[in-house]
């Protein structure tokens, strides 16, 4: 198992491999000074070569997580079995376009042997937090969103733990833009279940996404922060980074360096290694 956190400017896109399968998390593919959609597509294609992409998880419907161009590219190229998103609708041009794209691909594949399945999730609406039948090489455990705390698009983000079942498997906690108030509830109810060796920092490393109790419960070895170079939002926040560094052995951010960097994370023996790689670097593809 390994995780590839792509530099996608001020947004999120990561992919996870285990065995012969992969899951993509978020779909931000901007065209900006830092990175182009073509660079991201080439890097993702290289990383996912010879893997079956089981699903696409959109942690939220804001553009920095569910970019229409990225959703279109991923659904067209990788033909995932399913696309997952929170049971929450934010009435924006981006959300409308994303659902139009999903419906288009759903209809295109409905009479084929491999239909596209939509998985709208909310933790108070599922029979079990362990979501069955979505992958063979992963387990997926859902923690959020929940109706009680869906007071904003950020707090409607999917929080889900992916655990690889291959020989080098580990747990990876996906967090979207979840903020402190929602973490308070998640930690109170699910604190003993959310431990994970690798943590995707909530809300691009913003202070509003950092919750001390959550961090202690997760107790990660490695924290991965997806943020843009010279972020206009000031992500990641220095106090959040300091908190992560006090608990985790390793903290990495995609906005390291003036051009940004991708992060390739894997288990090495009993520890973890994260390599900083440029787009379309063969390191991740050949590992």
N, C-alpha and C positions, 0 to 999 in steps of 0.2 A: 504494500500500500504506500502511496505517496500523495502529496498535495502540491498543486501548481497554482500559486496565486499570481495572476497576470497583472502587470502594470496596465491599468486602464484609466489613467488620469484620475479625476475626482469621482471615482465610482468603484464598482466591485465586479469582478469576474474571476472565478476560481474553478478548477477541475480536480477531481479526486479519482485515482485509479486503485483498484484492488483486483487481483486475479486478471481475468480477461474482460472486466467491466469497468465502466467509468460513470460518474455522475458530475454534471456541470452545475455550478452554483452561481446564479445571477448572470447578467448578460449585457454589461455595459461595454459598448464599443463606440467610443467617441472619435470624431475627427478633430484633432486639435494640434497645437504646436508640439505637445509632448509625445503623442503616439497617434497612429492612424488605425482605422478599422482593418486595413489590409495586414498590418504588422500583427495585430491581435489574432486575426484569423489564421495567419501562417503559423504562429506559435501554438495556438490551440490545436490546429490540425496535426502538427508535428507531435505534440504530446499525446494526442488521442489515437495515433496510428495503430491499427490492429486491435483496438479496443471497441467493444460494443457499448455505446452510450445508452444506459438504461433510462436516464431521466434528466430533466432540467428543473432545478429548484429556483424559483423567483422568490427571494425572501420578502420582497415588497414590490409595489407597483410604481414607485417613483422612478424617474428616468435614470438615475445613477445606479439602479439595480436591474431595471427592466427596460432597457433601451430598445425601441422597436427594431432598429437595424440589427442589434445583437440577437434578439429573439428570432427574427426572420432568418438570419444567417445560421443559427444553431439548429432550428427546426428543419431547415432545408437541407443542410449538409449532413447532420448526424442522425436524423430520423429517430429521435428518442422514443421509447415506449410510452412515456408519460411526461406531462408538465405539471408541476406543483406550484401553487400560489396560495396566499392567505385568503380566507373567506372574509374578504373586506374589499370594498370598491371605492376608489378615490376618483371622483369625476374630473378627470383631466384629459387633455388631448393625448397624452402619452398612454394612459391606461386604456382609453378607448381604442387606440391604434394597436396596442399589444393584444387586446382581446380579439380585435378583427383578424390579426395575424394568426392567433391560435385557432380561431374558428375556421379560417381558411384551410389550415393544414389538417385540422380535424376532418373537415369535409372531403378534402383531397384523398385522405387515407381511409375513410370509413368503409369502403368496399374492398379494401386490400386485406391481405393476411396479417398486416401489422398496423392496426388502427392506432391513432394517437389518443391516449386517455388523459382526461383532465382530472387533476386531484386538487380540489379546493379544500383546504384544511383549517381547522380551528380545534384547539385541544379539548374544548367542551362539547365538540360535535362528533368526535371519533369514538369507536367502540373500544379501542386500545391505543395507548400512546406508541406502542410498537407497531409500526405500519407494515403489514405483511405483504408479500407478493410483489414488491417493487424491485427487488434485486436478489441475486443469488450470492454475490460476493460481499454484500454489505447488509447490516441491519440499520434501520432508521427509527429513531426514537424522538417523538415530538414533545415539545414543552411549551410552545406558544405559537400563535396568539390565543387569547381567551377573551370572551365577551366582556368580562368585568373590567379589563384594563385597556380596551381598544379606544382610547381617547384621542389618538393621533395616528397618522400613517406609520410613524416610527414604532409606536407601541403595538402596531398590528403586524409587525415583522414576524416571519417564521423564525423560531429557534428550534433547531433540530440537531441531534447527534448522529453522525455517520460513523459506523465502526466497521473497519475492514476485516473480513474473515479469512484472508489469505495468511500465509506463514509470517509475514511481516506486518500484520494488521495492527491498527491502533485506533483510538477514538478521536474524532475531529468535531468540535462543537461550532456549528454555524449559527450566527447571531443576528444578521441583518443590521437594522438601525435601532434595535431595542434600547430603550432609555432606562434611567435609574428607577423610576417608579414601577415599571413593569418588572425589572429585575428583583425588586424587593419582594414581590409576590412569588415569582418563579423560585427564588432562593428559599423562601419560607416553606413552600409546598414541595418543591422538587430538589432541594439542596443536596440530598444524599444521592441523587441520581445523575446530576449534571457534571460529575467529574469527567475530565477529558485530557488526554495528553497534549493535544494541540487545540488552541483556541483562536478563532477568527475574532479579532477585537471588535466589539460592537461599535457601530456608527463611526467607522473610519478612525477609531482612536479618540473620539471626542470625549471630553470630560463628562458630558451628559449621559454617556453610555457606560461609564465606569461605576461599578458597584462593588464595594470592598467585600461584602459577604458572598456575592456571586463568585468573585475571583478566588476567594479562599476555598469555596466549595468545588469549583472547577479544578483548582490546583494544577494548572497546566505546566508542562515542561517548556513549551514553546508558544509564544503569542505572535500572531501574524496580523499586521495592520495594513489595510488597503487604503491608501490616500494619495492624492495628487501632489505633484511638486508645486510648491508655492500655493498651497490650497487657500482659497479666499475665505474659507471657514476656519482656518487655523488648525486644521487636522494634521497630525494627531496632537493632542494637548500635552504639554510637558508634564503636568501633574498626573495624567493618566499613564504616560510612559513610565514615570517613576514608580507608580503603583504596580504596574505589570512587572517591572524589573525587580521589585522586592519579593515577588512570589515566584515568577517563572525563571528558569535557567537561561532562556534565550528570548529576546524580543527583536523582531525584524519589521521593517516598514518598506512599502514599495516606493515611497518618496525619498529614499536614501539616494543621495547624489543628485546632480543637477538635471539628469535625464530620466530619473526613475529607474526602477529595476523590478524584475519578476523574482519570485521567491519559490524555490523548489525544495520541499521539505520531505524527509523520509526518516525511517528508523534505521539506525546503525548500531547493531548490537543491542545494548540496553539503554542507549541514549538516542538523541535525535540530531539530525544535521540539516541545516538550511543553507542552500547555496544561492547567492545573488547572481542572476543570469539576465542577459539582455534578451530582447525579443528574438525569437528564432535561433536561440543558442541550442546546439545539439545536446547539451548536458541532460536536460529533462527528457528529451526524446529517447535517448539511448540508455537511460538508467534502468 
